Amino acid sequence: MKKGEERVVSHFCTSYFILPTSYFLSMYPVNEIFYSLQGEGFNTGTASVFIRFSGCNLRCAFCDTEHESHTMMSLPQLVEEVMRFPNAPLIVLTGGEPALFVDNELIKALKMTGKTIAIETNGTRPLPDGIDWVTLSPKTVFQGGKALPCVLTRCDELKVVYTGQDLSQYDSIVAKHRFLQPCYVDNPRQRIAGLQATVAAVLNNPTWRLSLQTHKMLGIK
């Protein structure tokens, strides 16, 4: 055994793993961990374990997520919580902005669960290797989002909150799938108008597909 490593029994299988001491020392600000269906984008309807990290480097005016409160959790605690849902095929790293906190140690630990790892990011920070599915949602055109540029140029899924902006600004981003999603607002009339405008944009730009926040329609997280 190398210096700085410890032999431990995994919580999720009977095998032994050699894990670095940092596995037990790393701490992450977690807002919540919950099991639900992915409500948006390509993986809509997929049973998923969501790890919501606390904190974001942008302040978008339309943000509808409370992520400020948090509990500091270690990697073993995170993995143990994830494995409370052994049948879930997908882990979704979300926030806030998860790229502020996700690192190689976290991805390696989550890989050992055997689940697919996805991340939802605004693209302002580089990502560690090993993430299976990247959903990029740039916020540079919105109030509070202009402070930091999008540095990611490739993703599996480009998901844009649509408010009428010129879609050609996203042409340089290489994506397997492109989604437009209406910006959610509380006012019902404005919400319907936004949906109609997004549908029209997809019809006029058929390389894009429509994404809806189905979890809100279903009344689930």
C-alpha positions in Angstrom: 0.0 0.0 0.0 1.4 3.4 -1.0 1.9 6.2 1.5 -1.2 8.3 1.8 -3.6 5.6 0.9 -6.0 3.5 2.9 -7.7 0.2 2.2 -11.5 0.4 2.8 -14.6 -1.6 2.3 -16.9 -0.1 -0.3 -20.5 0.7 0.9 -21.9 -0.4 -2.4 -20.2 -3.7 -3.2 -18.2 -6.4 -1.6 -14.9 -5.5 -3.3 -12.0 -3.7 -1.7 -10.7 -0.5 -3.1 -7.4 1.4 -2.6 -8.5 5.0 -2.0 -6.4 8.1 -1.3 -6.7 9.7 2.1 -8.1 12.8 0.3 -11.3 10.7 -0.3 -12.0 11.1 3.4 -10.9 14.7 3.8 -12.7 16.4 0.8 -15.8 18.3 1.8 -18.5 19.7 -0.4 -21.3 22.3 0.2 -24.5 20.3 -0.6 -27.9 22.0 -0.6 -29.9 18.7 -1.0 -29.7 15.2 -2.4 -33.0 13.8 -3.7 -34.5 11.1 -5.9 -36.9 12.1 -8.7 -37.4 12.2 -12.5 -35.2 14.4 -14.6 -37.7 17.0 -15.7 -35.9 18.8 -18.5 -33.9 18.2 -21.7 -32.7 15.0 -23.3 -33.0 12.8 -20.2 -36.6 13.9 -19.4 -38.4 11.1 -17.5 -35.2 9.3 -16.3 -35.1 8.3 -12.7 -32.2 10.2 -11.2 -30.4 11.0 -8.0 -29.9 14.8 -7.9 -26.9 16.3 -6.0 -27.6 20.0 -5.7 -24.5 22.0 -4.7 -24.9 25.4 -2.9 -23.6 28.6 -4.5 -23.3 30.1 -8.0 -21.0 32.5 -9.7 -23.9 34.2 -11.6 -27.0 36.0 -10.4 -29.6 35.5 -13.1 -32.7 37.4 -12.5 -35.0 34.5 -13.5 -33.3 31.9 -11.3 -36.0 29.8 -9.6 -33.8 27.6 -7.4 -33.1 28.1 -3.7 -29.5 26.8 -3.3 -28.0 29.1 -0.7 -28.4 26.9 2.3 -26.1 23.9 2.6 -24.5 21.1 4.7 -20.8 20.3 4.3 -20.6 16.6 3.3 -17.6 14.3 2.8 -17.2 12.0 -0.2 -18.2 8.9 1.9 -21.3 10.7 3.0 -22.2 11.7 -0.5 -21.7 8.2 -1.9 -23.7 6.7 1.0 -26.6 9.1 0.2 -26.5 8.3 -3.5 -26.6 4.6 -2.8 -29.8 4.9 -0.9 -31.3 4.8 -4.4 -29.6 1.8 -5.9 -32.0 1.4 -8.8 -31.4 5.0 -10.2 -29.4 4.8 -13.4 -28.4 8.5 -13.4 -26.7 11.0 -11.1 -27.3 14.6 -11.9 -24.9 17.2 -10.5 -26.7 20.5 -10.3 -26.9 23.7 -8.4 -26.3 26.6 -8.1 -23.2 26.0 -10.3 -21.8 22.5 -9.6 -18.6 23.2 -11.5 -17.4 25.4 -8.7 -17.1 22.3 -6.5 -17.0 19.2 -8.6 -13.5 17.7 -8.8 -11.7 14.6 -9.9 -12.0 12.9 -6.5 -15.8 13.3 -6.5 -16.1 12.0 -10.1 -13.9 9.0 -9.3 -16.0 8.2 -6.2 -19.3 8.5 -8.0 -18.0 6.3 -10.9 -17.7 3.5 -8.4 -21.4 3.5 -8.0 -21.8 2.2 -11.5 -24.2 5.0 -12.4 -24.1 7.4 -15.3 -22.9 10.9 -14.2 -24.5 14.0 -15.7 -23.8 17.7 -14.9 -25.9 20.8 -15.5 -23.6 23.8 -15.9 -23.5 27.4 -17.0 -20.2 26.7 -18.7 -18.1 29.4 -17.0 -15.7 26.8 -15.4 -13.8 23.9 -16.9 -15.0 20.4 -15.9 -13.0 17.5 -14.6 -12.7 14.3 -16.8 -15.0 11.4 -16.4 -18.4 13.1 -16.6 -20.6 11.1 -18.9 -23.2 13.7 -19.9 -22.7 17.5 -20.0 -25.8 19.7 -20.2 -24.6 23.3 -21.0 -26.9 26.2 -20.3 -25.1 29.5 -21.1 -26.4 32.5 -19.3 -24.3 35.2 -20.9 -27.3 37.1 -22.5 -29.2 37.5 -19.3 -29.0 40.1 -16.5 -26.6 38.8 -14.0 -25.0 36.4 -16.4 -22.8 38.7 -18.4 -20.1 39.0 -15.7 -18.4 35.7 -16.8 -17.9 34.3 -20.2 -18.8 30.7 -21.2 -15.6 28.8 -21.6 -17.0 25.4 -22.6 -17.2 24.9 -26.4 -18.5 21.3 -26.5 -21.3 19.5 -24.7 -23.7 16.6 -25.1 -26.7 18.8 -24.6 -27.0 22.5 -25.2 -30.1 23.8 -23.3 -30.9 27.4 -23.7 -33.4 29.4 -21.7 -35.2 31.3 -24.5 -36.4 34.9 -24.1 -36.2 35.9 -27.8 -32.5 36.1 -28.2 -30.6 35.6 -31.4 -29.8 31.9 -31.6 -26.8 32.3 -33.9 -24.7 33.3 -30.9 -24.7 29.6 -30.0 -23.5 28.3 -33.4 -19.9 27.9 -32.2 -20.9 25.5 -29.5 -20.6 21.9 -30.6 -23.5 19.9 -29.2 -25.1 16.5 -29.9 -28.5 17.9 -29.0 -29.9 21.4 -28.9 -32.9 22.4 -26.7 -34.8 25.6 -26.3 -36.7 26.0 -23.0 -39.2 28.7 -22.1 -38.1 31.0 -19.3 -40.4 30.3 -16.3 -42.2 33.2 -14.9 -45.0 33.4 -12.2 -47.4 35.4 -14.3 -49.6 32.9 -16.3 -50.1 35.1 -19.3 -46.4 35.9 -19.6 -45.7 32.1 -19.2 -48.0 31.2 -22.0 -46.6 33.9 -24.2 -43.1 32.7 -23.5 -44.1 29.1 -24.4 -45.7 30.2 -27.7 -42.6 32.2 -28.6 -40.3 29.2 -27.8 -42.5 26.9 -29.9 -42.3 29.4 -32.8 -38.5 29.6 -32.5 -38.1 25.8 -32.7 -40.4 25.7 -35.8 -38.3 28.4 -37.4 -35.0 26.8 -36.3 -35.6 23.0 -36.5 -32.1 22.0 -35.5 -33.4 22.9 -32.0 -35.9 20.9 -30.0 -38.4 22.0 -27.3 -37.6 21.3 -23.6 -40.3 21.8 -21.0 -40.0 21.8 -17.2 -42.1 18.7 -16.8 -41.4 18.3 -13.1 -43.2 21.5 -12.5 -46.2 20.2 -14.5 -46.2 17.0 -12.5 -45.7 18.7 -9.1 -42.5 16.9 -8.3 -39.0 18.1 -7.5 
